[in-house]
Amino acid sequence: MLDGRSLTTEALLAIAERRANVECAPDALERVRLARATVEGIIGRDEVVYGINTGFGALVNTRIDSTDLERLQLNLIRSHATAVGTPMTDVEVRAMMAVRLNSLLAGHSGVHEDPLQQLVELLNHGITPVVPRLGSLGASGDLAPLSHVALALIGEG
């Protein structure tokens, strides 16, 4: 059971190799809901917060209208799905998905619960997005690969 705090190497490998199904711990999902409520409150109060209702990078001071927030998020995913080359193996992609799911379950991102449940469903049903091996953006090195996974979640990958 993923809880955002205690994923072991052994458990990760079992998920990646399809030897274990994935569940989200109820307390982790509650943390996710609370963090999401914070984001919804920011939007509802029309507060300006970077990454929620502003542009990114050099566009930090550009306010995004509330009617364009969904489009902003979709375009962010699309613009970062820039990896190329041969695909990663299913085990690599599944491990990446499980690590990201576990990280989001810590409850610090403000993500909606739905994408987390989608990741669980993909992992448990053996559906693995195609993720090209080469190229990424940012210091973390995972933006392009994870954007390819996100494309699958929105029906574009």
C-alpha positions in Angstrom: 0.0 0.0 0.0 1.4 3.3 -1.0 1.3 6.1 1.6 3.7 8.7 0.4 6.2 7.9 3.1 7.4 4.4 3.2 7.9 3.0 -0.3 10.8 0.4 -0.1 13.0 -0.7 -3.0 11.5 -4.2 -2.7 7.9 -2.9 -2.9 8.8 -0.6 -5.8 10.4 -3.5 -7.8 7.3 -5.7 -7.1 5.1 -3.0 -8.6 7.4 -2.4 -11.5 7.6 -6.1 -12.4 3.8 -6.6 -12.0 4.2 -8.8 -9.0 2.1 -6.6 -6.8 -1.0 -4.5 -7.2 -1.2 -0.9 -6.0 -3.4 0.6 -3.4 -3.4 4.1 -1.9 -3.5 4.4 1.9 -6.7 6.2 3.1 -4.7 8.6 5.2 -2.6 9.5 2.2 -5.6 10.2 0.1 -6.9 12.4 2.9 -3.7 14.4 2.8 -4.1 14.8 -1.0 -7.7 16.0 -0.6 -6.6 18.6 2.0 -3.8 19.9 -0.2 -6.2 20.1 -3.1 -8.7 22.0 -1.0 -5.9 24.6 -0.4 -5.5 25.0 -4.1 -9.2 25.3 -4.6 -9.3 27.9 -1.9 -6.6 29.9 -3.6 -8.5 29.8 -6.9 -11.8 30.6 -5.2 -10.3 33.7 -3.4 -8.7 34.8 -6.7 -5.3 34.9 -5.0 -2.3 35.1 -7.3 0.0 32.1 -6.8 2.9 31.0 -9.1 2.1 27.9 -11.0 -1.6 27.9 -10.2 -2.7 31.0 -12.0 0.4 32.7 -13.3 2.7 31.9 -16.2 5.9 30.0 -15.7 9.5 31.1 -15.7 9.8 34.5 -17.4 6.0 34.8 -17.4 5.9 34.7 -13.6 4.2 38.1 -13.5 1.6 37.2 -16.1 -1.8 36.5 -14.5 -3.8 33.7 -16.1 -7.6 34.2 -16.2 -9.5 31.6 -14.2 -11.3 30.6 -17.4 -7.9 29.6 -18.9 -6.5 27.6 -16.0 -7.4 24.2 -17.4 -5.9 25.1 -20.7 -2.8 26.3 -19.0 -2.3 23.0 -17.3 -3.0 21.0 -20.5 -0.6 23.1 -22.5 2.1 22.7 -19.8 1.9 18.9 -20.1 1.9 19.1 -23.9 4.9 21.5 -24.0 7.0 19.3 -21.7 6.4 16.0 -23.5 9.6 16.4 -25.5 11.5 13.2 -25.0 12.8 11.3 -28.0 14.5 8.0 -28.8 13.8 4.5 -28.0 11.2 3.8 -25.4 12.0 3.0 -21.8 11.2 -0.5 -20.7 7.9 -1.3 -19.1 9.6 -2.0 -15.8 11.3 1.4 -15.9 8.1 3.3 -16.8 6.1 1.4 -14.1 8.8 2.2 -11.5 8.7 5.9 -12.5 4.9 5.9 -12.3 4.9 4.2 -8.9 7.5 6.6 -7.5 5.6 9.6 -8.7 2.3 8.2 -7.3 3.9 7.7 -4.0 5.4 11.2 -4.0 2.1 12.7 -4.8 0.5 10.8 -1.9 2.6 12.7 0.5 0.0 15.4 0.1 2.2 18.4 -0.7 1.4 19.1 -4.4 -2.3 20.1 -4.5 -3.0 17.6 -7.2 -6.6 16.4 -7.6 -7.2 12.8 -6.5 -8.3 11.6 -10.0 -4.9 11.4 -11.7 -3.6 9.4 -8.7 -6.5 6.9 -9.2 -5.7 6.8 -12.9 -2.1 5.9 -12.1 -3.3 3.1 -9.8 -5.6 1.8 -12.6 -2.9 1.8 -15.2 -0.5 0.0 -12.9 -3.0 -2.6 -11.7 -4.2 -3.3 -15.3 -0.7 -3.6 -16.8 -1.2 -0.5 -19.0 2.2 1.2 -19.5 2.5 4.4 -21.5 5.3 4.7 -24.1 7.9 7.0 -22.7 10.9 7.9 -24.9 14.3 7.5 -23.2 16.1 10.7 -24.1 15.6 14.3 -23.1 14.2 16.2 -20.2 13.7 19.7 -18.9 14.7 21.3 -15.6 17.0 20.4 -12.8 14.9 17.4 -11.7 15.3 15.6 -15.0 11.9 14.0 -14.9 9.6 16.6 -16.5 9.7 15.2 -20.0 9.3 11.6 -19.1 6.5 12.3 -16.6 4.8 14.5 -19.2 4.6 11.5 -21.5 2.9 9.6 -18.7 0.5 12.5 -18.1 -0.4 12.5 -21.8 -1.7 9.0 -21.4 -3.8 10.1 -18.4 -5.4 12.8 -20.5 -6.0 10.5 -23.5 -3.3 12.0 -25.7 -0.4 9.6 -25.2 
